[in-house]
Amino acid sequence: MSALSLTAGITQVGSLLSAAGEAHVPVVAPTAADGVFSLLWLVIGLPLLGALVLLLGGPLTRGAIDRWGHWLGTATVAGSFVLSLTLFLALLGRDEAERQVGQELWTWFSAGSVEVGMDLLYDPLSALFLLLITGVGALIHVYSIGYMEHDERRRRFFGYLNLFIAAMLMLVLAGNFVGLFFGWEGVGLASYLLIGFWQHKPSAAAAAKKAFVMNRVGDVGLALAIGLMFATFGSTDFGVVSAATERAGEGTLNALGLLLLLGACGKSAQVPLQAWLLDAMEGPTPVSALIHAATMVTAGVYLVVRSNFIFELAPAAQTAVVVVATVTLLWGAVLGCAKDDIKKALAGSTMSQIGYMMLAAGLGVAGYAFAIMHLLTHGFFKANMFLGAGSVMHGMDDDVNMRNYGALTKALPVTYLTFLMGYLAIIGFPGFSGFWSKDKVIETALAENPVVGILALLGAGITGFYMTRLMILTFWSSKRWNAGVHPHESPKVMTVPLVVLAALSVLGGVLLLGNWIVDWLTPVVGHVEHHEPPLPPIVITLIITATAALGVAAAVFLVLKRDIPKTAPSDVSFATRAARADLYGDGINDVLVIEPGRRLVSGLTTMDRVVVDGVVEGGAASVSGLSRVSRRIQNGYVRSYALSVVGGVLIVVLALLAVNLA
């Protein structure tokens, strides 16, 4: 594929997205919360209360909290899930035009004519996120009871989990961009604490700092976008901004979209802010499942979909989303092909799958619903596989190297079968959840732009390869266990969540029955007839399935049919070395950002020391020198003063004589 054709394809995407902007539908003013909706704040309040008790419990009660704190943390999230399900059923019973409920808690701050409230918005989009966050979050809490059983800081771990859940719920329930930013930063703080939870490990502490700093780069974009909204619209309320976007200039909206995309790249580990994600696997495995599969990394997708009223009228920004997503879905897939660490292989997969979601979101109203559908199904099967990886590690003495695995099918039967369900879902095996969601993303991409669609199709083939490689190294090959390792199944408190998530991995496709999810999200993202695909849907489905099957076959031929050494061979191709080095993402950051930044800071420090301090200290030194000279003249001795007078008289006399002689 030539660079010219890719450029033409991207240009075509821009024109299509510009035309799609005509379908922009402003957000409908939400109705006031009443009945069960008046308890909306409690969805956030329960896990927040759990976090406060677990983290701030006094010394007199801390011993008791240590004994039952994990149950408290789990119960608060489970309570939020029950309430979220109740709210969803209540919203489901309303007419489409009444499926937006607002709750004003209090005025957060005001300055002149600008007033920002702590407001919540519950609509079809946030309803789905609430079910995902609290449902999968509750299962991960249950799993963590067994996984963290012997950790002496388990109470604090559950406190951090509760804090993260509360912040994520605030992010998706906020009724304005400032409230969203508040939750956004809370998620960043909680993820830093969780990734670096085992801070006694230098690698974990470094990973937490790396994630925190790279996310702050993205957060600058979101903060600037919010400032631009205040300057342009005088408000950051979703409804106000949505209604006013059609009066704003395209340049302003493109700037807003690009700044929002920068924020999304940080949270969702999209190129160029992707380098933190694989290092973040240093945290406990439940953290990987919660943050890097089902919640935090999906925040960027939520931001783009929630801001659809901006992107629909910002064709340049929307095209940028498509380009970034396409690059990322291939980037992450390539990384997954070369990793021997089971969690890092899954992390590369996460980066790639988030790229699919961002791609669908970048395709506009034709893809928003499929972006959210893939987000939900991915939350099910990827959380399943991350927790499954934790179960494998539990049985293998915390070893993460897949080259030391193999033949675990019989040793870990429940873990294997549940992991298998996630594997079949992510490669798009017919009938499983990923088959429905990812195929719709690729089908939409092919309909909107064939070039982007073909690249997404290529990603599906690579997905089939790296996931089959993972299954071969872990379960299907001969055993390569280290001496003294005796694989064993995890306790039921860990396997029951795996079974539930495996069932969801199989059944997630029901969201598409009767086009339900598309109709459900129409009040939020609008509806437009998408372009007809270049081939009949059944043909496209067969092509996608065949492409994934080719990836599977390649893995069987290149991995299963060959001996698997316990040590990764060093005589490999440049492409393999590059993939092992994360495609030199850190090196690129060093060259483009860190080293120029270091030189800039060094130059500013030198200028401060030489120029600024030189001026200030030079003036002080001059005054000090003058004072020393003056001190010698005014020494207090009469003889010195008399000598000065005589000397002065002598000088005057000599001067007069010189004048007369002249």
GUZALO-444982 format. One record per residue (C-alpha): x, y, z. Coordinates in steps of 0.05 Angstrom, whole numbers, plus 5000, padded with zeros to 4 digits. Layout:
XYZ...
//
This chain:
500050005000503250664978503851295021499851654967493851174975494151245050494151995045488351974997484651505044485651975103483252565061477052165043475852015117476152765131471052925077466352375101466852595173465653315153459253095119457252685180457553325221450953515189447652985233449653345297444153315350444853765411444253455480437153495506436253855572435953325627429853255671430653335746432252725788426352425824424451745852430151255849434151745807434752195869439651665895444351765837449552095880449751475923452851075866459151495877458051585951458450845970465450685944467751375966465351226036468950556033475450906012474951406069473750876122479250416096484450956086482851436143480350956197483251166264488650786301483650506351479450176296484950016247486049316274478749146264478649466195484649046176480648416191474248596152476249186109476548776045469348566055467249296066470749506002467448955963460549085993460649835975462149685902457049125900452049615930453650115875452549575823445649395851443750125851446550225780442449625756436249915789437450595756438550255689431949875693428450525712431550885653429850315607422450415625422451145602421051415533427151575490426152325499426252265575432551855583436852415609436552565683440453115717442053205791444753855818448453725883451354415899454855015867462054815863464955505849463056155815467056735787463357325758458457065708461556375707458555865753460355125757456054635794457453955821452253665774450952945753448152705687445052015679443451815608444051195564451651285556453251375630448350815648452450305608458850555639456050505709454149775698461149625670465049985724461149725784459649035756466548855733469449255791465548835841467948185810475148435813474148625886471747915900477747625863482448075902480047785968483647145949489347445908491447935962489947476021497047456048498848186034499748556099497149206067490848896040486349406074489949976040489549615973482049565978481750295999485450485936480850045894474750395924477851075912479150895839471950645829469151285861473451725816471651335753464251385770465052135780468352175712462551845674456952155716459252885714454553365680460053835656467253805634469954085700466653535739469253035688476253325698475553245773474152495765479452465711484752705759482152265815482951665769490151885754491751935829488551255845492050915787498751195811497550905880495350235853500750145800506050305852502649925908508649475916513250075920518749665952520049425881523949965843520649755778513649865808515450545835518450755768512350495730507650885775511551535763511951405689504451295684503051915727507652375687505352145618498052215639499452915663501753095592495052875566491453235623494553895601490753805536484153685572485354275619486854745560480554485525476354665586479555355589477955455515470655255528470055765583472956305537468556095477461955875508462256155579460555465606462954745606456154435616454953885564448154165544450454885539456654715499452754245454447554775438452955305424457754905381454155065316455455805328462955695340468155725285470955095255478055285276475955345349472354675347478254345314482754625368477954365421477753685389485253625383486253825456480953325478484452795436490952945472487552815538484552175511491351935486494151985556488651595592487451085537494850965521494351175449500351375407504351795424502651735499502450975500509150805532506650775604501650205594506149595591510449835649504049915690503649155693508249205753502149315796498148735826494348345774487348575797489749285782491449075711484448785703480849385733484849975707487849715643482149295616475349525639475650245664481450745663483850615592476750685567476251385595479051685531473851325489468451585535471152295528470952275452463951965450461352435503464253025464461052795399457653475390464653775383467953245340462053215291463453935273471053885275473153465214480653565224480253335297475852745278480852535224486352585275482552095320482151605262489551655246491751595319487151005330489450635267496750715285495450495357491449875340497149625297502549855346499549485405498348855363505548835342507848905415503448325435506947875385513847915419512447935494514047345538511047675600503847445600501248095629505148525581502648115522495548255546497348985557499549055484492948735466489249245508492749815472490649515405483449385425482650095453485250315385479249955353474550325400477750995384477450845310469950715314469051355355473151745303468451495248462951915278455551755286456451125244461250845295459751135364455150565385460050035361465650375398461750315463459549605447466749385436468649765499463649355539465248675509472748815515471648985589468748285598473647855561479948255577478348295651477147545646484047425615487847895662484747555722486146895688493447095681493447255755490746555768496246255726501446655764498246435830499345705809506345835781509446185842508346885813512446745751510147175692514746885639510646455591516946085570516545755638509345535629506345015582501644415593497344785644490744545614489743985664493344315722488844925720482344685688477645245710482745785694484045465626476745405605475046115627481246385593479446005531472746375528476347035530481246805477475646605430472147265443478047705427480047345363472847415339470746685338463646655311458346735365462847015418462347745441468448005403465847705339459948185342463348805368470048815333467148585267462249165268468049645279471849355219465449335177464050065192471250255177470949905110464450265094467150945113474150865084477050235052484350415070482950475144478449865141483949445110488849665164483749475217482848805183490448705185490148835260484948275267489747785235495447995281490747925340489447205320496947085318499147385385493247115424494346415397501746475413499846655485495246045490500645585461506145835508501545795569496945205559497944795495505344665490509644175530511344365602517444795616516344905691521945115736524344625788520044615850513944925816507444535826501744865788495044865824488145155813486245795849481045815905473745915888473846645911478446755850475346265800468046465810469247165781472846825723466746395708462147005709466747405664467546805617459946765610459647505594465247405543460746905508454147275514456247995504453747985433446548035457447648785459447048785384440548395380435248805345440449365338439149505412445449865431445050325370437850525387439550585461445251085448441551495395439152035445446452165463450252095397444752195345443251725288445151725215444951205162452050965153455050835085453850155054459849705058463449534993461348805000455248455030455848405107456247645105462147685057465748185102464447735162467447145125473547565105474647805177473947105205478546815152483747355167483647195242484146445224490346595183493446915244491646305286494645835234501046245230501946195306500745445304505845365248511145835276510445695351506845035366510444635312517244855337521244755401520145315451526645495487526245725559530646315541528546785486533346715427537747315413538947175339532347465316530147955262530248705271522648715274522648225333527948625369523949265357517548945383521148685445523549405457516349665452517849925382522850395415517350815445521651015504527451185457522951615414520451975475527652075498529652375432523452805418521353005488525852825547532653015519530253685488526653815553532953665593537054125548531854675554531754625629539354615631539555225587534455595629538355405692544855675662541356315640538456395709545156285741549356705694544657255670539157335722543457175783549257545749545258185745542658135816549057895848553358355804549558965829550458725900557858595889558759305860555459625920559559185966566059395930564260125933562660066006569559756020572960345984568660846022570160486087577660596076576561336065571961426125576461066175575561526236582961726244584462486247591362406217588262076156583262636147588963166156593162806104587062796057586263556067593663686053593363235993587263595967590364285977596664045941592563805882588864465878595364875880598464445827592364525784592465285790599865305773598664885712593165355689597465985699603365675663598965495605
//
